[in-house]
Amino acid sequence: MAETGRDSLLWNGNTETPALLASRCRDCGTKGFPPRTVCGQCYSTIQERITLPRRGTVFAFCRLFSRGDSYGKGPQTVGYILLEDGMLIPARLLFGDELLQIGTPVVLSAGPGKPPPEKTEQQSAYYFVPENKGEGRWR
Amino acid sequence: MEIAVIGLGITRFGYFPGLSLENLAAEAVQKALADAGVGPAHIDLACSANVLASSLQQEFTLGQKILWELGIKKIPVLNLENACSSGSSAFYLTCLAVQAGAAEIGLVIGTEKMHLPGNSILSGAATGAAEAQAGFSVPALFALRANRYMHTYGATAADLALVAVKNRRHASLNPLAQFREPITTEDVLNSTPVAGPLTRLSCCPLSDGAAAVLICNKKRAKRYQSRPVYVAASVLLSGSYTNPPSLTGWEVDERAAAKAYAMAGAGPEDLDVVELHDAFTIAEIMHYEGLGLAGPGEGVRLLKEGATSLGGSIPVNPGGGLLSRGHPLAATGVAQIAEIALQLRGEAGARQVPGARLGLAHCMGGDLQGDARSVTVHILKK
């Protein structure tokens, strides 16, 4: 029985060199994120583990004011990132407002994740930041 | 299909802390029985839709509890969850059962109580692993689509707000709607921000409520109802989950609509009235396009021309939509079908679409990989 769908299966957990984990079908080449055990196109069960490109562009974004399963106080920014290989993935964004627009180049980064529940360790999490770090205010 | 709608009942939608799920459902079912002129003993199959009671109230097999209240027993009872399209999926399933001859009269019930502690429907509860990791909420999924739609087609936040204004105007004519006080574009834009560009008035409310319909084989419909409404198409489909997904539409809408139009032998141009899934303002515009009421990127124009307002060429959400009638999740899909049936019977009162003969009810449930998990399309005819 294969495990799927867990946070730890979404990325390598390495804050220095973060990478998103995905699957690629050996039979038809279709990629899956999160990684899959059965191909969504051809149903093949021969799926190899790959990492996705670290770079992409903002495809859509929004400021989230309601508190959901969030990263703490204050509005959060979330978006869909169009990666260099054409995969579109949901992700958290750490951005200054002035940089935030559709088409902005971004790169995968990682740091502290959601505030941990009591008596549990702080986990790290991945997010995307602007590729050009020299500009704008960060949040 | 060989199915007719012979009875319908809807409760007022809103905030009813003193009423239980069974109270709400019983009122809807009793209204439907009275409408069809049949007694509880005539029901020989029932399908009950509900989304939240299992997680919020530790309920299960709610349908049997509802029916017990009404004295209905010894029949096949099904309990169904399909997110926001639970009620319309229950209708779909009951149509199949009656068409197959498994029952003479089938009862469809949609019931929901959302004003309860621990309701996390708007948080990440209803999304996938990667969306939850990113901190997505349900409004975020729609705000992101709004962002992409506005970028692609040049629509504005004020354009989107017109959906909420229109549906509130319609709801002002519906005595069962949760919100009936008219609102303006400024009210929508200036209400509490939820997920940019969506504000509180751009999002459907939390609601309690229930709806029920009775169906039978169309050959026997006139035994029970002098003005039966016939089911011309009943479609339920799931997403294709291909990557990259389209954020400016849901391809399931198009597949479900095409299948329904083929079943009904009709097209979007033949429709007189539509109820569709306006959980958020942007959704109504994108569903215009998915159902073929407008071409890609033409939804805002259709709205601004007034075509989808009462009095327009194709009124959409005459009952007030999810935005203003309210959205008790599993009740919605049943209430939409009941609203279309009322319209085709000519009994919709102040919100009646004159001479309506063909109507469509569309419902969408859940998001997975940027695609809809389920879409239902029902076409009803006079």
Boltz contact constraints between the chains, C-beta under 6 A:
constraints:
  - contact:
      token1: [A, 5]
      token2: [B, 129]
      max_distance: 6.0
  - contact:
      token1: [A, 7]
      token2: [B, 133]
      max_distance: 6.0
  - contact:
      token1: [A, 10]
      token2: [B, 130]
      max_distance: 6.0
  - contact:
      token1: [A, 10]
      token2: [B, 133]
      max_distance: 6.0
  - contact:
      token1: [A, 34]
      token2: [B, 129]
      max_distance: 6.0
  - contact:
      token1: [A, 34]
      token2: [B, 130]
      max_distance: 6.0
  - contact:
      token1: [A, 40]
      token2: [B, 241]
      max_distance: 6.0
  - contact:
      token1: [A, 60]
      token2: [B, 144]
      max_distance: 6.0
  - contact:
      token1: [A, 60]
      token2: [B, 147]
      max_distance: 6.0
  - contact:
      token1: [A, 60]
      token2: [B, 148]
      max_distance: 6.0
  - contact:
      token1: [A, 60]
      token2: [B, 247]
      max_distance: 6.0
  - contact:
      token1: [A, 62]
      token2: [B, 140]
      max_distance: 6.0
  - contact:
      token1: [A, 62]
      token2: [B, 143]
      max_distance: 6.0
  - contact:
      token1: [A, 62]
      token2: [B, 144]
      max_distance: 6.0
  - contact:
      token1: [A, 62]
      token2: [B, 147]
      max_distance: 6.0
  - contact:
      token1: [A, 62]
      token2: [B, 195]
      max_distance: 6.0
  - contact:
      token1: [A, 62]
      token2: [B, 196]
      max_distance: 6.0
  - contact:
      token1: [A, 63]
      token2: [B, 196]
      max_distance: 6.0
  - contact:
      token1: [A, 64]
      token2: [B, 140]
      max_distance: 6.0
  - contact:
      token1: [A, 64]
      token2: [B, 195]
      max_distance: 6.0
  - contact:
      token1: [A, 65]
      token2: [B, 193]
      max_distance: 6.0
  - contact:
      token1: [A, 65]
      token2: [B, 194]
      max_distance: 6.0
  - contact:
      token1: [A, 66]
      token2: [B, 137]
      max_distance: 6.0
  - contact:
      token1: [A, 66]
      token2: [B, 194]
      max_distance: 6.0
  - contact:
      token1: [A, 68]
      token2: [B, 123]
      max_distance: 6.0
  - contact:
      token1: [A, 68]
      token2: [B, 124]
      max_distance: 6.0
  - contact:
      token1: [A, 68]
      token2: [B, 137]
      max_distance: 6.0
  - contact:
      token1: [A, 69]
      token2: [B, 123]
      max_distance: 6.0
  - contact:
      token1: [A, 69]
      token2: [B, 124]
      max_distance: 6.0
  - contact:
      token1: [A, 69]
      token2: [B, 132]
      max_distance: 6.0
  - contact:
      token1: [A, 70]
      token2: [B, 135]
      max_distance: 6.0
  - contact:
      token1: [A, 71]
      token2: [B, 135]
      max_distance: 6.0
  - contact:
      token1: [A, 76]
      token2: [B, 135]
      max_distance: 6.0
  - contact:
      token1: [A, 78]
      token2: [B, 134]
      max_distance: 6.0
  - contact:
      token1: [A, 78]
      token2: [B, 135]
      max_distance: 6.0
  - contact:
      token1: [A, 78]
      token2: [B, 136]
      max_distance: 6.0
  - contact:
      token1: [A, 78]
      token2: [B, 140]
      max_distance: 6.0
  - contact:
      token1: [A, 80]
      token2: [B, 144]
      max_distance: 6.0
  - contact:
      token1: [A, 87]
      token2: [B, 243]
      max_distance: 6.0
  - contact:
      token1: [A, 88]
      token2: [B, 243]
      max_distance: 6.0
  - contact:
      token1: [A, 88]
      token2: [B, 244]
      max_distance: 6.0
  - contact:
      token1: [A, 90]
      token2: [B, 130]
      max_distance: 6.0
  - contact:
      token1: [A, 90]
      token2: [B, 131]
      max_distance: 6.0
  - contact:
      token1: [A, 90]
      token2: [B, 134]
      max_distance: 6.0
  - contact:
      token1: [A, 91]
      token2: [B, 134]
      max_distance: 6.0
  - contact:
      token1: [A, 92]
      token2: [B, 134]
      max_distance: 6.0
  - contact:
      token1: [A, 92]
      token2: [B, 135]
      max_distance: 6.0
  - contact:
      token1: [A, 102]
      token2: [B, 151]
      max_distance: 6.0
